Amino acid sequence: MVPRADVAHSATNQSGRGSAAGGTASAIEKAVMNIGQTARKAAFTLAEVTMALAVIGTMGAGCYVGFNSLNQYAISSRLYSEAQTAAQNQIDLILSKEPFDPTTNPAKVPTVLGGGTCQCQTVQVGTPVTITTPNVFIYEDPVSGNAVVVGNMTTKITNMGSTMNNFPPAVNTALNTYLATVTVSYTYRNTNYNVSMDTMRTADQ
């Protein structure tokens, strides 16, 4: 026969174990719920992801447009420099080509100054001569080597009709001064461009 005090003590121990077990289970459930709530708070919603993608897409499009504009500006600058070089080369040729003496018979006038193929024609006052050179090299693709942009060069030669009065005395001497206007024209992205340079050349008389 078990004493009553021992029975009561055993029942109390069992009750304490049950309460401790119940408290532990409740704590675990609360911890799991807290973890779930924290995970839900740390995750991104669909609206947030969509907004982030929209911002990134807008920034990417802006960068593309900006870099494309810079590239087009760089190409335009190179083309303009090439056109200037072509015009300057023609100007240098006009100033250096020899001989140039329209007073001789036959006249000695370089082709670039309107002398024609025989280099013996003179430019009359009030009657300019226009020389057109097609397919002037402007820009060449550095990879393929093909001419991407070509244009036309026009050289207009005008006799200024300048004279020196009373030299020699009582004689008006023609100075045979020619005005040369070189224009290089080309088209890039459906836009026409013109580069013009002027110079003057006096006969070697």
Backbone torsions as a table, in degrees:
resi	resn	phi	psi	omega
1	MET	NA	129.4	-177.3
2	VAL	-88.6	133.3	178.9
3	PRO	-64.5	150.3	-177.3
4	ARG	-63.2	-35.6	-179.2
5	ALA	-63.6	-39.8	178.3
6	ASP	-66.3	-38.8	179.1
7	VAL	-64.0	-43.2	-178.9
8	ALA	-65.2	-40.9	180.0
9	HIS	-64.6	-39.3	177.7
10	SER	-64.0	-40.9	-179.6
11	ALA	-66.3	-37.1	-179.7
12	THR	-66.6	-40.2	178.6
13	ASN	-63.4	-41.3	179.7
14	GLN	-65.6	-39.3	179.5
15	SER	-64.8	-39.0	179.2
16	GLY	-66.3	-38.7	177.5
17	ARG	-63.9	-41.0	179.9
18	GLY	-63.8	-40.7	-179.7
19	SER	-66.0	-40.5	179.5
20	ALA	-64.8	-41.5	178.5
21	ALA	-64.2	-41.4	179.6
22	GLY	-65.1	-39.7	178.5
23	GLY	-64.8	-39.3	178.3
24	THR	-63.6	-43.1	178.9
25	ALA	-62.9	-41.3	179.3
26	SER	-64.2	-39.6	178.6
27	ALA	-65.1	-39.5	178.4
28	ILE	-63.8	-43.6	179.5
29	GLU	-61.1	-43.1	179.2
30	LYS	-63.4	-40.1	179.4
31	ALA	-63.5	-41.9	178.7
32	VAL	-63.9	-42.1	178.8
33	MET	-63.5	-41.3	178.8
34	ASN	-63.5	-40.7	177.6
35	ILE	-62.0	-43.7	179.3
36	GLY	-62.6	-42.4	179.3
37	GLN	-65.8	-40.7	178.7
38	THR	-63.5	-41.4	178.6
39	ALA	-63.4	-39.9	179.3
40	ARG	-67.0	-37.0	179.1
41	LYS	-70.3	-33.2	-177.6
42	ALA	-78.8	-20.0	-177.1
43	ALA	-77.2	157.0	176.9
44	PHE	-93.1	141.6	176.7
45	THR	-84.2	166.9	-180.0
46	LEU	-63.0	-36.7	179.4
47	ALA	-65.1	-40.1	179.6
48	GLU	-66.3	-42.0	178.6
49	VAL	-64.2	-42.7	179.5
50	THR	-62.6	-43.1	179.3
51	MET	-63.7	-41.6	178.9
52	ALA	-63.1	-42.0	178.7
53	LEU	-65.3	-37.8	178.7
54	ALA	-64.0	-42.2	178.9
55	VAL	-64.3	-44.5	179.5
56	ILE	-63.6	-41.3	178.5
57	GLY	-63.5	-41.0	178.4
58	THR	-64.0	-42.7	178.3
59	MET	-64.0	-40.2	179.1
60	GLY	-63.9	-42.8	179.0
61	ALA	-64.2	-40.1	178.5
62	GLY	-63.6	-41.3	178.1
63	CYS	-64.2	-39.7	179.7
64	TYR	-63.0	-46.9	-179.5
65	VAL	-62.9	-42.0	-179.4
66	GLY	-63.9	-47.6	179.6
67	PHE	-65.9	-35.7	178.2
68	ASN	-64.7	-41.2	178.3
69	SER	-64.2	-41.9	178.3
70	LEU	-62.4	-39.5	180.0
71	ASN	-65.7	-43.3	179.1
72	GLN	-63.9	-38.7	178.3
73	TYR	-64.9	-40.3	179.0
74	ALA	-64.1	-41.7	179.0
75	ILE	-64.6	-43.0	179.0
76	SER	-60.5	-40.2	179.1
77	SER	-65.2	-40.7	178.5
78	ARG	-64.9	-41.5	179.6
79	LEU	-63.3	-41.8	179.2
80	TYR	-63.7	-39.8	178.0
81	SER	-64.4	-40.5	178.3
82	GLU	-64.3	-40.3	179.1
83	ALA	-65.8	-40.9	176.1
84	GLN	-60.5	-40.8	179.9
85	THR	-63.9	-42.7	179.3
86	ALA	-63.3	-42.5	179.1
87	ALA	-66.4	-40.9	-179.3
88	GLN	-65.6	-37.0	177.1
89	ASN	-62.1	-39.9	178.5
90	GLN	-67.0	-40.4	177.8
91	ILE	-61.4	-44.6	178.9
92	ASP	-61.9	-37.9	178.8
93	LEU	-66.3	-39.6	179.5
94	ILE	-64.3	-38.9	-176.6
95	LEU	-78.2	-21.0	-173.1
96	SER	-111.0	-14.6	-175.8
97	LYS	-67.4	131.7	-179.2
98	GLU	-123.7	158.1	-9.7
99	PRO	-85.1	160.5	177.9
100	PHE	-136.6	95.3	179.5
101	ASP	-146.7	93.2	-179.3
102	PRO	-71.9	-7.6	-175.6
103	THR	-84.3	-14.6	-178.9
104	THR	-79.2	168.5	178.3
105	ASN	-130.5	109.4	-0.1
106	PRO	-74.0	161.8	-178.9
107	ALA	-67.0	151.7	177.8
108	LYS	-115.3	98.5	-177.3
109	VAL	-131.3	120.5	179.1
110	PRO	-60.5	155.3	-179.9
111	THR	-60.2	-37.3	-178.5
112	VAL	-67.7	-14.7	177.8
113	LEU	-106.3	20.4	176.0
114	GLY	87.5	17.9	-178.5
115	GLY	-79.3	-5.4	-179.5
116	GLY	76.2	-175.8	-179.1
117	THR	-69.4	-27.1	179.6
118	CYS	-83.7	-10.1	-177.4
119	GLN	54.5	40.3	-177.9
120	CYS	-135.3	5.1	-178.7
121	GLN	-95.0	144.7	177.3
122	THR	-108.0	156.3	177.9
123	VAL	-95.0	121.8	-177.8
124	GLN	-81.9	151.6	178.8
125	VAL	-64.0	130.2	179.3
126	GLY	84.8	0.1	179.4
127	THR	-129.1	83.2	-179.1
128	PRO	-65.1	154.6	176.7
129	VAL	-113.8	131.1	-179.0
130	THR	-112.9	127.1	179.1
131	ILE	-114.6	122.4	-178.0
132	THR	-109.9	129.4	177.5
133	THR	-117.3	106.0	-177.2
134	PRO	-80.5	164.1	174.2
135	ASN	54.3	48.2	175.8
136	VAL	-73.8	133.3	179.3
137	PHE	-64.1	128.7	177.9
138	ILE	-118.4	-57.7	-175.5
139	TYR	-142.5	132.3	-179.1
140	GLU	-117.2	134.2	178.8
141	ASP	-64.7	124.3	-177.3
142	PRO	-67.8	-18.3	-178.3
143	VAL	-91.4	-55.6	-176.1
144	SER	-84.9	-23.8	-177.3
145	GLY	81.2	4.4	179.8
146	ASN	-84.7	149.0	176.1
147	ALA	-75.2	111.8	-177.4
148	VAL	-80.4	-43.8	-179.2
149	VAL	-126.3	124.6	176.3
150	VAL	-124.7	161.2	-179.1
151	GLY	-149.1	-170.5	179.7
152	ASN	-118.2	141.7	176.5
153	MET	-112.7	126.5	-180.0
154	THR	-116.2	127.5	178.0
155	THR	-114.9	117.5	-179.7
156	LYS	-106.4	120.9	-178.8
157	ILE	-108.3	125.0	-178.2
158	THR	-126.8	130.4	174.5
159	ASN	-80.7	117.8	-176.0
160	MET	-70.3	-18.4	-179.5
161	GLY	70.2	23.0	-178.5
162	SER	-72.5	140.3	179.7
163	THR	-135.3	158.2	173.2
164	MET	-114.0	115.4	-175.5
165	ASN	-78.5	144.4	176.4
166	ASN	57.5	40.0	175.2
167	PHE	-143.3	104.9	-5.5
168	PRO	-62.4	175.0	-176.4
169	PRO	-52.3	134.7	178.4
170	ALA	67.9	15.0	179.3
171	VAL	-128.1	134.1	174.7
172	ASN	-97.8	115.0	-175.2
173	THR	-98.4	126.3	177.3
174	ALA	-73.0	132.3	-179.2
175	LEU	-86.8	-12.4	179.7
176	ASN	51.0	55.3	178.4
177	THR	-96.7	122.1	-179.0
178	TYR	-105.3	137.4	174.2
179	LEU	-101.8	125.2	-179.9
180	ALA	-113.7	128.7	177.0
181	THR	-120.1	116.3	-179.1
182	VAL	-105.7	126.1	-179.8
183	THR	-126.3	124.4	175.8
184	VAL	-107.5	121.5	-177.7
185	SER	-115.9	137.2	177.0
186	TYR	-151.2	164.6	-178.2
187	THR	-123.3	131.2	178.1
188	TYR	-138.6	123.4	-179.4
189	ARG	53.4	48.2	176.5
190	ASN	62.0	23.6	176.8
191	THR	-124.3	132.3	-178.9
192	ASN	-89.2	137.2	179.2
193	TYR	-127.2	145.0	177.9
194	ASN	-133.5	133.3	175.1
195	VAL	-122.1	120.4	-175.8
196	SER	-120.8	142.7	175.3
197	MET	-138.3	145.9	-178.9
198	ASP	-121.4	152.7	172.7
199	THR	-156.4	166.6	177.4
200	MET	-129.3	145.4	-178.3
201	ARG	-134.8	128.0	177.8
202	THR	-103.6	142.7	-176.2
203	ALA	-62.2	152.1	180.0
204	ASP	-87.3	57.2	-175.4
205	GLN	-105.8	NA	NA
